[in-house]
C-alpha cells in the first residue's frame, strides 16, 4: 500500500469548513474512479489544504500523480502542491482491532497468544 501526502500551501486563515466540505464533496466526482485509489482524506488547516491518498500500489499512485499533475493542481488552487509518497508496510486498524502487514492481518501483539 502507498500513502500519498499532498500539501497545498495557502496564505491566510484556515478556510471556512462549509466551503471546504462543499468543494471536497464536489471533487469526489474526479476521484471516485481513480484506479487503485482506496481512500482520500481531505485536509484543511491554517497552513492550507491537501489530501491523504491511500493507493493499492505505487504503480497506480504514480499513474495518478503523473508529470502534469502538479501543473493541473496549480491551475486549480493558484499554488504548486508538494507530494510525498510513503510505503506503508504496517497498518494499525483500531476500528477492526487488528494489525496488517503488507495488507494481511497478523496476531495483534497486545493479545495473549493462547
C-alpha positions as CSV (number, residue, x, y, z in Angstrom):
1,X,0.0,0.0,0.0
2,X,1.1,3.6,-0.7
3,X,0.1,6.7,1.2
4,X,0.5,9.9,-0.7
5,X,0.5,13.2,1.2
6,X,-0.4,16.3,-0.9
7,X,0.1,19.7,0.7
8,X,-1.3,22.9,-0.8
9,X,0.2,25.9,0.9
10,X,-2.3,28.7,1.2
11,X,-1.9,32.2,2.7
12,X,-4.4,33.5,5.2
13,X,-6.6,32.0,7.9
14,X,-7.9,28.5,7.8
15,X,-10.5,28.1,5.0
16,X,-14.2,28.0,6.0
17,X,-15.2,24.5,6.9
18,X,-18.5,24.6,5.0
19,X,-16.7,25.9,1.9
20,X,-14.1,23.1,2.2
21,X,-16.8,20.5,2.6
22,X,-18.7,21.7,-0.5
23,X,-15.6,21.8,-2.6
24,X,-14.4,18.5,-1.4
25,X,-17.7,16.7,-1.9
26,X,-17.8,18.2,-5.4
27,X,-14.3,16.9,-6.2
28,X,-15.2,13.4,-5.3
29,X,-16.6,13.3,-8.9
30,X,-13.0,13.4,-10.0
31,X,-11.6,10.9,-7.6
32,X,-14.3,8.2,-7.2
33,X,-12.9,6.1,-10.1
34,X,-9.2,6.7,-9.9
35,X,-7.6,3.3,-10.5
36,X,-6.2,1.9,-7.3
37,X,-7.3,4.7,-5.0
38,X,-8.8,3.2,-1.9
39,X,-9.4,6.3,0.2
40,X,-8.8,10.0,0.1
41,X,-8.9,12.2,3.2
42,X,-9.4,15.9,2.6
43,X,-7.3,18.2,4.7
44,X,-7.8,21.8,6.0
45,X,-5.6,23.7,8.3
46,X,-4.2,27.2,9.0
47,X,-1.3,26.3,6.7
48,X,-3.5,25.4,3.7
49,X,-5.1,22.2,2.4
50,X,-4.4,19.0,0.8
51,X,-5.2,15.3,1.0
52,X,-4.0,12.0,2.1
53,X,-4.5,9.3,-0.5
54,X,-4.4,5.6,0.0
55,X,-3.4,3.6,-3.1
56,X,-3.2,-0.1,-3.6
57,X,0.2,0.1,-5.3
58,X,3.0,2.5,-6.2
59,X,2.2,1.9,-9.9
60,X,-1.3,3.3,-9.5
61,X,-0.2,6.2,-7.4
62,X,2.4,7.2,-9.9
63,X,-0.1,6.9,-12.7
64,X,-2.4,9.4,-10.9
65,X,0.5,11.7,-9.9
66,X,1.9,12.0,-13.4
67,X,4.2,14.7,-14.7
68,X,1.3,17.1,-15.5
69,X,-0.5,16.6,-12.2
70,X,1.3,19.4,-10.3
71,X,0.5,21.8,-13.2
72,X,-3.2,20.8,-13.0
73,X,-3.3,21.4,-9.3
74,X,-1.6,24.7,-9.6
75,X,-4.2,25.7,-12.1
76,X,-7.0,24.8,-9.6
77,X,-5.5,26.3,-6.5
78,X,-3.1,29.0,-7.7
79,X,-0.1,27.4,-5.9
80,X,2.1,24.4,-6.6
81,X,1.5,21.5,-4.2
82,X,4.0,19.2,-2.7
83,X,3.8,15.5,-2.9
84,X,5.3,12.8,-0.7
85,X,4.8,9.1,-1.3
86,X,5.2,6.7,1.6
87,X,5.4,2.9,1.5
88,X,3.0,1.6,4.2
89,X,4.0,-1.9,5.3
90,X,2.3,-1.9,8.7
91,X,-1.2,-0.6,9.5
92,X,-2.9,-0.5,12.9
93,X,-6.6,-0.5,12.5
94,X,-8.2,0.2,15.9
95,X,-11.7,0.0,14.4
96,X,-11.1,-3.6,13.4
97,X,-8.8,-4.2,16.4
98,X,-6.1,-5.6,14.0
99,X,-2.7,-5.1,12.7
100,X,-1.9,-5.7,9.0
101,X,1.5,-6.3,7.5
102,X,1.6,-5.9,3.7
103,X,-2.2,-6.0,3.7
104,X,-2.6,-9.2,5.7
105,X,-3.8,-9.4,9.3
106,X,-1.4,-10.7,11.9
107,X,-2.0,-11.6,15.5
108,X,-2.0,-8.3,17.4
109,X,1.0,-8.2,19.7
110,X,-1.2,-6.9,22.6
111,X,-3.3,-10.0,22.7
112,X,-2.4,-13.3,24.5
113,X,-1.2,-15.9,22.0
114,X,-3.2,-18.5,23.9
